[in-house]
Structures are given as C-alpha cells and as structure tokens.
C-alpha cells in the first residue's frame, strides 16, 4: 500500500474511532504504535514510562477522535502531537527522570518507515496508477477509488450511486480489468 493510501486509510480509521468503532482503534494502533512509542521513548528516556504514556495516547485518541480534522493536520501529525504532548506532560509531572541521551541514541529506535529508494519507487508507481485511473470512465474510476482507497463496500457504493449492486460490481470489475491492462503496458 502506498503512503497516500495509508494516510487515507488512517484518516478513515480515526473518523471511525470517533463513531465508537473499536476495530478502527485497533487498526490505528497497529499502524502507528511503533512510531508513537519511539516518540514517547525519545522524550521520556525510560521504556516503562513510554509504554504507560503510549497507553494514555490511545485512550486520548479514543476520547478525542472527533476533534481530528484532516484539513488541519495529517493523521500521523495529529497522533504524534498527542504522543509528544502526553510525554511532555508526564515529564513535567515528574513521572520520569529524563537522562540526557546523545542524539546517536535515536539510531537504536527502529524506524519502520520506507527507505529512500522505496519511496522513489512508490512515487513512480503512484504516478503510473494515477495516470491509468484517469484513463478509465469517470464512474469506474470513482467506484474503484472509493472501494479500494476509501474502504466503501460495494453495497454502499451502489446505494450512493443509486444503481443496482450488480451494476456497481460490473463497473468495478470492468474498471479493474482496464486498469490492469494499463498498468501492464
């Protein structure tokens, strides 16, 4: 999954958390916990404190997901801000004795992110996919984007487009065939 699709998936999951969807919170946790733990650990310097604060972060996400606004910040920026603020609050409360660590210590925190080469390849793939999606009929392109990038079910898409379910499935199936042919060129 490319970075933009991950961002959209994460934003959609946070919006579902705002509606009380526990499974969506699990998805947010699975996608972001390593990065947010790294933020907490870097600020607090103690693993146990970072683990406690990380738990508080996801409790905050559960309670405050409705305040997330994608037009203001990306999902990961919003989550990192929560983790950073909770960690700083813990430091100020005296809950952690922060050892001054050299910047080199950050190398020990694993970065699950992509390498520069992987990012370049993803960028090329995204451009190619975008070009191929533009070659489809608009209704096919919209249906495929909504189904595979925004997570809508075929039933939801059919209702939204006011067409029978079989028609929606046909649009998507034909669109995917054209998309595959375009990508294989």
C-alpha positions as CSV (number, residue, x, y, z in Angstrom):
1,X,0.0,0.0,0.0
2,X,1.4,3.4,-0.9
3,X,1.9,6.3,1.5
4,X,-1.1,8.3,0.3
5,X,-3.4,5.3,0.6
6,X,-2.0,4.6,4.1
7,X,-2.7,8.2,5.0
8,X,-6.3,8.0,3.7
9,X,-6.8,4.6,5.5
10,X,-5.5,6.0,8.8
11,X,-7.7,9.1,8.5
12,X,-10.7,7.0,7.7
13,X,-9.9,4.8,10.7
14,X,-9.7,7.8,13.1
15,X,-13.0,9.0,11.8
16,X,-14.5,5.6,12.5
17,X,-13.0,5.7,16.0
18,X,-14.9,9.0,16.5
19,X,-18.0,7.0,15.8
20,X,-17.1,4.4,18.5
21,X,-15.6,1.7,16.3
22,X,-13.2,-0.3,18.4
23,X,-11.8,-2.3,15.5
24,X,-10.8,1.0,13.9
25,X,-8.9,1.9,17.0
26,X,-7.1,-1.5,16.7
27,X,-6.1,-0.5,13.1
28,X,-4.9,2.9,14.2
29,X,-2.8,1.2,16.9
30,X,-1.4,-1.4,14.6
31,X,-0.3,1.2,12.0
32,X,1.1,3.8,14.4
33,X,2.2,2.3,17.7
34,X,5.8,1.7,16.8
35,X,6.3,5.3,15.7
36,X,4.4,6.8,18.6
37,X,6.3,4.6,21.1
38,X,9.6,5.9,19.6
39,X,8.4,9.5,20.1
40,X,7.4,8.7,23.7
41,X,10.7,6.9,24.4
42,X,12.8,9.6,22.9
43,X,11.2,12.2,25.1
44,X,10.9,10.2,28.3
45,X,14.0,8.1,28.1
46,X,12.5,5.2,30.0
47,X,10.8,2.3,28.4
48,X,8.2,1.7,31.1
49,X,7.2,5.4,31.2
50,X,7.0,5.4,27.4
51,X,4.7,2.3,27.5
52,X,2.4,4.0,30.1
53,X,2.2,7.2,28.1
54,X,1.6,5.3,24.9
55,X,-1.5,3.7,26.5
56,X,-2.6,7.2,27.5
57,X,-2.2,8.3,23.9
58,X,-4.6,5.7,22.6
59,X,-7.1,6.5,25.4
60,X,-6.9,10.1,24.3
61,X,-7.4,9.1,20.6
62,X,-10.5,7.1,21.7
63,X,-11.9,10.1,23.5
64,X,-10.8,12.9,21.2
65,X,-11.0,11.3,17.7
66,X,-13.9,13.6,16.8
67,X,-11.6,16.6,17.1
68,X,-9.4,15.2,14.3
69,X,-9.6,17.5,11.2
70,X,-7.7,16.2,8.2
71,X,-7.7,19.7,6.7
72,X,-5.6,20.9,9.6
73,X,-3.1,18.1,10.0
74,X,-2.3,14.7,8.6
75,X,-3.4,11.7,10.8
76,X,0.2,10.9,11.8
77,X,0.9,14.5,12.6
78,X,-2.1,14.7,14.8
79,X,-1.2,11.4,16.6
80,X,2.5,12.4,17.1
81,X,1.3,15.7,18.6
82,X,-0.8,13.8,21.1
83,X,2.1,11.5,21.9
84,X,4.5,14.4,22.3
85,X,2.2,16.4,24.5
86,X,1.4,13.5,26.7
87,X,5.1,12.7,27.1
88,X,5.9,16.3,27.9
89,X,3.0,16.3,30.4
90,X,4.5,13.2,32.1
91,X,7.9,14.8,32.3
92,X,6.5,18.0,33.8
93,X,4.6,16.0,36.4
94,X,7.9,14.4,37.5
95,X,6.8,11.0,36.4
96,X,10.1,10.3,34.6
97,X,13.6,11.1,35.4
98,X,15.0,12.0,32.0
99,X,18.5,11.0,31.3
100,X,20.2,13.2,28.8
101,X,20.9,11.0,25.8
102,X,23.1,11.8,22.9
103,X,21.4,12.1,19.5
104,X,23.1,8.9,18.4
105,X,20.8,7.0,20.8
106,X,18.0,7.6,18.4
107,X,19.6,5.2,16.0
108,X,18.7,2.4,18.3
109,X,15.0,3.1,17.9
110,X,13.8,1.2,14.9
111,X,12.2,3.1,12.0
112,X,9.6,1.1,10.3
113,X,9.4,3.7,7.6
114,X,10.4,3.2,4.0
115,X,13.9,3.7,2.5
116,X,14.6,6.5,0.0
117,X,14.7,4.0,-2.8
118,X,11.4,2.5,-1.8
119,X,9.8,6.0,-1.6
120,X,11.0,6.8,-5.1
121,X,9.6,3.5,-6.4
122,X,6.3,4.2,-4.7
123,X,6.2,7.7,-6.2
124,X,6.7,6.2,-9.7
125,X,4.0,3.6,-9.0
126,X,1.6,6.2,-7.7
127,X,2.1,8.4,-10.8
128,X,1.5,5.4,-13.1
129,X,-1.6,4.3,-11.2
130,X,-3.0,7.9,-11.2
131,X,-2.4,8.1,-15.0
132,X,-4.2,4.8,-15.5
133,X,-7.1,5.8,-13.3
134,X,-7.6,8.9,-15.4
135,X,-7.9,6.7,-18.5
136,X,-11.0,5.0,-17.0
137,X,-14.6,6.2,-17.3
138,X,-15.2,8.6,-14.5
139,X,-17.8,6.3,-12.8
140,X,-15.4,3.4,-12.9
141,X,-12.5,5.5,-11.5
142,X,-14.7,6.9,-8.8
143,X,-16.0,3.5,-7.8
144,X,-12.6,1.9,-7.7
145,X,-11.1,4.8,-5.7
146,X,-14.0,4.7,-3.2
147,X,-13.9,0.9,-2.8
148,X,-10.1,0.4,-2.6
149,X,-8.8,3.6,-1.2
150,X,-11.7,4.9,1.0
151,X,-12.9,1.5,2.1
152,X,-16.5,1.7,0.9
153,X,-18.4,-1.6,0.4
154,X,-20.0,-2.4,-3.0
155,X,-23.4,-2.1,-1.3
156,X,-22.5,1.4,0.0
157,X,-21.2,2.4,-3.4
158,X,-24.3,1.1,-5.2
159,X,-26.6,3.0,-2.8
160,X,-24.5,6.2,-3.2
161,X,-24.6,6.0,-7.0
162,X,-28.3,4.9,-6.9
163,X,-27.6,1.8,-9.1
164,X,-28.2,-1.9,-8.6
165,X,-25.5,-3.8,-6.7
166,X,-24.7,-5.9,-9.8
167,X,-24.2,-2.8,-11.9
168,X,-21.7,-1.4,-9.3
169,X,-19.8,-4.8,-9.3
170,X,-19.7,-4.7,-13.1
171,X,-18.3,-1.2,-13.2
172,X,-15.6,-2.1,-10.7
173,X,-14.8,-5.4,-12.4
174,X,-14.5,-3.8,-15.9
175,X,-12.6,-0.9,-14.5
176,X,-10.1,-3.2,-12.7
177,X,-9.6,-5.1,-16.0
178,X,-8.8,-1.9,-17.8
179,X,-6.6,-0.7,-15.0
180,X,-4.6,-3.9,-15.0
181,X,-4.2,-3.7,-18.8
182,X,-3.0,-0.2,-18.5
183,X,-0.5,-1.0,-15.7
184,X,0.9,-3.9,-17.6
185,X,1.8,-1.7,-20.6
